[in-house]
């Protein structure tokens, strides 16, 4: 049953690989909980779901993760009813715990200046690929899954075509410098591997995968920043924060990030307001008093 559900998410709902993998794991955990309590997914009532939530919180699962697991169950039981396998929805009365409000982690502009990161990347193919990967993340704010699926043909003069969540396409402007960096990399890549399906590849010419991308970005951010959290998503947060700090509007940033609604973008205004406060205190004659 779980396999059919994942097939539904992948081919009908067109969820991303990341989301379908997470939902598959969440549902597997829920089924294990039910087995331990001699239950099955079709006999579940809302009190069983509540019991699972309590269990998750007791073993230290964060509120954000708990709510993600509940989102999985909501979609799953909605699908079961659609398939005519259940007449009631055990998730209908369930409310998840409140998410902790955490501000996005981002690097300082000074930490990402070209002269600061010069020499961090090697001169061989892998070094040039890693540099391009880093710059695309920072200069476009795309997600890790979006970067992995970028094709050579997605690079158009002055812009980059990105296939985001729900297979929604968006165009992101890129600088002349980044476009030039991509063209130079393409020449090197084609000499080594010929035409490939994707823009960025592993040393053996194969497609990159999420753990590899995370490991690389974590390594380079460890060298050039003092951040505790170091991941591709940190560079996405950094892109968004630096854009707002330099005058980008929320609507523009929303479109660049591929957010479905403005509320997801507004979280970055907290960081930008902190920057404005700092500038005010330094610049205004009464600010330091």
Backbone torsions as a table, in degrees:
resi	resn	phi	psi	omega
1	UNK	NA	-40.3	-180.0
2	UNK	-63.8	-37.8	-179.8
3	UNK	-62.8	-41.1	178.4
4	UNK	-64.9	-38.1	179.3
5	UNK	-64.4	-44.9	179.9
6	UNK	-64.9	-36.9	175.6
7	UNK	-62.2	-40.7	177.3
8	UNK	-61.6	-44.1	179.8
9	UNK	-64.3	-40.1	-175.0
10	UNK	-73.7	-46.6	-170.2
11	UNK	-102.9	-22.2	177.5
12	UNK	-102.0	-48.2	179.1
13	UNK	-82.8	-19.2	179.4
14	UNK	57.7	43.5	174.6
15	UNK	-69.4	155.6	179.2
16	UNK	-69.1	161.0	177.1
17	UNK	-58.5	-39.3	-179.3
18	UNK	-61.9	-45.9	-178.0
19	UNK	-69.0	-42.8	-179.4
20	UNK	-65.0	-37.2	177.3
21	UNK	-65.0	-43.9	179.3
22	UNK	-63.5	-43.7	179.8
23	UNK	-65.2	-37.5	178.1
24	UNK	-62.3	-43.1	178.8
25	UNK	-67.7	-41.0	179.3
26	UNK	-62.4	-44.7	-178.4
27	UNK	-68.0	-35.5	176.7
28	UNK	-63.1	-41.2	177.7
29	UNK	-64.8	-40.1	179.7
30	UNK	-66.0	-42.0	178.6
31	UNK	-63.2	-37.5	177.7
32	UNK	-64.3	-40.8	176.5
33	UNK	-61.4	-42.1	-179.8
34	UNK	-66.1	-40.4	178.9
35	UNK	-61.8	-40.1	179.7
36	UNK	-65.3	-23.9	179.8
37	UNK	-107.6	17.8	176.5
38	UNK	54.8	47.3	178.3
39	UNK	-127.5	167.7	171.8
40	UNK	-133.2	166.9	-171.6
41	UNK	-62.0	-27.2	-177.4
42	UNK	-83.2	-14.0	-179.6
43	UNK	-104.4	7.3	-176.6
44	UNK	-70.0	137.6	172.8
45	UNK	-118.7	168.3	-173.5
46	UNK	-61.0	-30.3	179.9
47	UNK	-67.4	-29.1	176.8
48	UNK	-69.9	-38.0	177.7
49	UNK	-66.3	-42.2	177.3
50	UNK	-59.0	-42.2	179.3
51	UNK	-61.4	-39.7	178.6
52	UNK	-65.3	-41.4	178.4
53	UNK	-59.7	-46.1	178.7
54	UNK	-59.2	-42.9	179.3
55	UNK	-61.8	-42.8	179.6
56	UNK	-62.6	-44.3	-179.4
57	UNK	-66.1	-38.4	-178.9
58	UNK	-65.4	-30.8	180.0
59	UNK	-91.3	8.4	171.7
60	UNK	94.2	12.7	176.9
61	UNK	-70.7	133.2	-177.4
62	UNK	-67.5	156.2	178.8
63	UNK	-58.5	-37.5	179.8
64	UNK	-62.5	-43.2	179.5
65	UNK	-68.6	-38.0	177.7
66	UNK	-60.8	-44.6	-179.7
67	UNK	-66.8	-32.1	175.7
68	UNK	-66.1	-40.0	178.9
69	UNK	-66.7	-36.6	177.1
70	UNK	-67.5	-37.1	176.9
71	UNK	-61.7	-37.9	176.5
72	UNK	-61.7	-47.3	-178.5
73	UNK	-65.3	-37.0	178.2
74	UNK	-61.3	-44.9	179.0
75	UNK	-66.2	-40.0	-178.2
76	UNK	-64.1	-48.2	-177.7
77	UNK	-74.1	-26.5	172.7
78	UNK	-65.9	-39.2	178.0
79	UNK	-67.3	-40.5	179.1
80	UNK	-61.3	-40.6	178.2
81	UNK	-68.2	-38.3	177.8
82	UNK	-62.1	-35.1	179.9
83	UNK	-82.2	-3.6	179.7
84	UNK	76.4	19.9	-178.1
85	UNK	-91.5	-15.8	177.9
86	UNK	-141.6	149.1	179.6
87	UNK	-104.4	-16.1	179.9
88	UNK	-122.8	162.7	179.3
89	UNK	-116.6	106.6	-177.1
90	UNK	-71.9	-7.8	-178.9
91	UNK	-95.9	-9.2	-171.2
92	UNK	-56.7	-39.4	-176.2
93	UNK	-95.1	5.1	-174.3
94	UNK	-90.1	131.2	172.9
95	UNK	-118.1	131.4	-179.3
96	UNK	-79.0	166.8	177.3
97	UNK	-68.4	156.4	179.5
98	UNK	-70.4	134.5	177.9
99	UNK	-71.2	142.1	174.6
100	UNK	-69.5	136.1	-179.9
101	UNK	-85.6	110.6	179.4
102	UNK	-120.6	132.4	177.7
103	UNK	-76.3	144.2	179.1
104	UNK	-60.0	138.9	176.9
105	UNK	-84.4	135.5	-179.2
106	UNK	-147.0	156.8	177.8
107	UNK	-86.4	155.4	177.0
108	UNK	-77.2	152.3	177.2
109	UNK	-58.1	-39.4	-177.9
110	UNK	-63.2	-27.7	-178.5
111	UNK	-76.5	-19.4	-175.3
112	UNK	-111.2	14.7	176.7
113	UNK	-63.0	142.2	-177.6
114	UNK	-51.9	-41.2	-178.5
115	UNK	-68.2	-24.5	179.6
116	UNK	-76.4	-37.1	-176.7
117	UNK	-96.4	0.6	177.9
118	UNK	-63.1	131.1	179.7
119	UNK	92.3	-10.2	178.8
120	UNK	-70.4	-37.5	-178.3
121	UNK	-94.1	145.2	-180.0
122	UNK	-73.3	171.8	-179.0
123	UNK	-94.5	-7.5	-179.6
124	UNK	-82.2	-175.9	-177.5
125	UNK	-57.8	-46.3	-178.4
126	UNK	-62.5	-39.3	179.1
127	UNK	-64.9	-43.2	179.0
128	UNK	-66.4	-38.4	177.7
129	UNK	-64.8	-43.8	-179.1
130	UNK	-64.6	-38.8	177.8
131	UNK	-63.4	-43.8	179.3
132	UNK	-64.8	-42.8	178.6
133	UNK	-58.9	-45.7	179.9
134	UNK	-61.9	-46.2	-177.6
135	UNK	-67.8	-37.8	177.8
136	UNK	-63.1	-43.7	177.1
137	UNK	-58.1	-49.8	-174.2
138	UNK	-72.7	-35.0	-175.0
139	UNK	-89.7	-11.6	-179.9
140	UNK	-123.0	-22.8	-179.8
141	UNK	73.2	18.3	-177.9
142	UNK	-73.7	161.5	178.9
143	UNK	-79.2	161.4	179.9
144	UNK	-59.0	-45.0	-179.2
145	UNK	-63.9	-33.6	179.5
146	UNK	-70.0	-39.5	178.7
147	UNK	-65.3	-43.1	-178.3
148	UNK	-59.3	-33.9	-176.1
149	UNK	-93.9	2.6	178.6
150	UNK	-61.1	137.1	177.6
151	UNK	-109.7	160.9	176.1
152	UNK	-56.0	-39.9	-176.9
153	UNK	-71.2	-11.7	178.3
154	UNK	-79.4	-10.4	179.9
155	UNK	-93.0	108.9	-179.5
156	UNK	-113.7	149.9	-177.5
157	UNK	-52.9	114.1	176.7
158	UNK	86.9	0.2	-179.8
159	UNK	-159.3	166.9	-179.4
160	UNK	-133.8	133.0	-179.4
161	UNK	-93.9	126.1	-175.1
162	UNK	-120.3	133.8	175.7
163	UNK	-98.5	106.8	-173.8
164	UNK	-95.2	-158.0	-179.5
165	UNK	-62.3	147.5	-177.7
166	UNK	58.2	26.6	179.6
167	UNK	57.8	33.2	179.3
168	UNK	-90.6	123.8	-178.4
169	UNK	-86.6	146.0	172.3
170	UNK	-145.4	153.1	178.6
171	UNK	-107.1	131.2	-179.6
172	UNK	-119.3	125.9	177.0
173	UNK	-65.4	145.2	175.7
174	UNK	-128.4	154.1	-178.8
175	UNK	-73.7	161.2	176.3
176	UNK	-60.9	-35.6	-179.8
177	UNK	-63.7	-45.3	-179.6
178	UNK	-68.1	-40.7	178.3
179	UNK	-60.7	-41.6	178.4
180	UNK	-64.6	-40.5	179.2
181	UNK	-61.7	-40.0	178.6
182	UNK	-65.7	-44.5	-178.5
183	UNK	-63.5	-40.4	177.9
184	UNK	-64.1	-41.4	179.7
185	UNK	-65.0	-39.8	-178.6
186	UNK	-61.6	-38.1	178.3
187	UNK	-61.8	-46.8	179.4
188	UNK	-63.9	-44.1	-177.3
189	UNK	-64.6	-42.6	-177.5
190	UNK	-69.3	-29.7	175.5
191	UNK	-66.1	-35.5	-177.1
192	UNK	-85.7	-40.4	-170.1
193	UNK	-124.9	-1.8	-176.1
194	UNK	71.5	-153.4	178.8
195	UNK	-79.5	127.1	177.3
196	UNK	-116.3	161.8	-177.9
197	UNK	-73.6	-27.7	-176.0
198	UNK	-122.2	160.4	-177.1
199	UNK	-69.1	-51.7	-175.4
200	UNK	-105.7	129.7	-175.1
201	UNK	-130.3	165.2	175.1
202	UNK	-74.7	175.7	-178.5
203	UNK	-60.8	-28.0	179.5
204	UNK	-92.2	6.9	178.3
205	UNK	88.6	-2.0	-179.4
206	UNK	-81.4	166.2	179.3
207	UNK	-68.0	142.3	177.6
208	UNK	-72.1	164.7	179.2
209	UNK	-133.9	159.2	-171.5
210	UNK	-53.6	-44.8	-177.2
211	UNK	-63.3	-36.7	178.8
212	UNK	-65.3	-46.8	-179.9
213	UNK	-61.9	-44.2	179.2
214	UNK	-60.4	-46.1	-177.2
215	UNK	-61.5	-41.1	-179.9
216	UNK	-66.2	-49.0	-178.3
217	UNK	-66.3	-38.5	176.9
218	UNK	-58.8	-42.5	-178.9
219	UNK	-63.1	-48.5	-176.6
220	UNK	-70.4	-37.7	177.1
221	UNK	-66.5	-29.9	177.1
222	UNK	-65.2	-31.0	-178.8
223	UNK	-78.1	-41.0	-170.4
224	UNK	-103.0	-7.1	178.8
225	UNK	-134.5	168.8	175.8
226	UNK	-108.7	20.9	-177.8
227	UNK	-67.6	144.7	174.5
228	UNK	-76.4	-38.4	179.8
229	UNK	-100.3	128.8	-175.8
230	UNK	-139.1	106.1	-176.6
231	UNK	-155.3	167.5	175.3
232	UNK	-55.8	-34.4	-178.7
233	UNK	-68.4	-26.0	175.5
234	UNK	-63.7	-38.6	177.1
235	UNK	-68.7	-31.5	174.6
236	UNK	-65.6	-44.3	176.3
237	UNK	-62.3	-39.8	-179.1
238	UNK	-64.1	-45.8	176.4
239	UNK	-54.4	-50.7	-176.3
240	UNK	-63.8	-44.2	-177.9
241	UNK	-66.3	-44.5	-180.0
242	UNK	-66.3	-34.9	176.9
243	UNK	-63.0	-46.5	179.8
244	UNK	-65.9	-40.5	-179.8
245	UNK	-61.8	-25.8	-178.3
246	UNK	-104.3	17.8	168.7
247	UNK	104.4	4.5	178.8
248	UNK	-66.7	142.3	175.3
249	UNK	-80.3	158.2	-178.8
250	UNK	-64.2	-40.7	-178.9
251	UNK	-63.0	-41.5	178.1
252	UNK	-63.4	-46.0	-179.5
253	UNK	-63.8	-38.2	177.4
254	UNK	-57.0	-45.8	-179.3
255	UNK	-67.0	-39.3	-179.6
256	UNK	-66.2	-38.9	-178.6
257	UNK	-80.2	-17.0	-179.0
258	UNK	77.6	29.0	177.6
259	UNK	-76.2	144.2	-179.8
260	UNK	-75.0	-31.5	179.5
261	UNK	-143.1	163.4	-173.6
262	UNK	-68.9	-25.7	-177.6
263	UNK	-61.0	-32.6	179.2
264	UNK	-69.4	-28.3	-178.4
265	UNK	-83.6	-28.1	-173.8
266	UNK	-65.4	-17.2	179.5
267	UNK	-60.7	-27.1	-178.1
268	UNK	-76.2	-15.7	179.7
269	UNK	-66.6	-25.1	178.2
270	UNK	-63.3	-44.9	178.8
271	UNK	-66.8	-39.1	-179.1
272	UNK	-68.7	-36.2	177.7
273	UNK	-65.2	-36.3	177.1
274	UNK	-62.8	-38.2	177.4
275	UNK	-65.7	-43.9	178.8
276	UNK	-62.0	-40.0	178.5
277	UNK	-61.9	-43.3	179.8
278	UNK	-62.0	-44.3	179.5
279	UNK	-63.7	-42.4	179.7
280	UNK	-59.8	-48.3	-177.8
281	UNK	-62.7	-31.8	-179.6
282	UNK	-81.9	-33.6	-170.6
283	UNK	-93.7	-35.1	-175.0
284	UNK	-77.9	138.8	-178.9
285	UNK	-55.3	-29.6	179.9
286	UNK	-98.6	-3.7	-173.0
287	UNK	-61.1	-36.8	-175.6
288	UNK	-85.4	-3.9	-177.6
289	UNK	-95.2	NA	NA
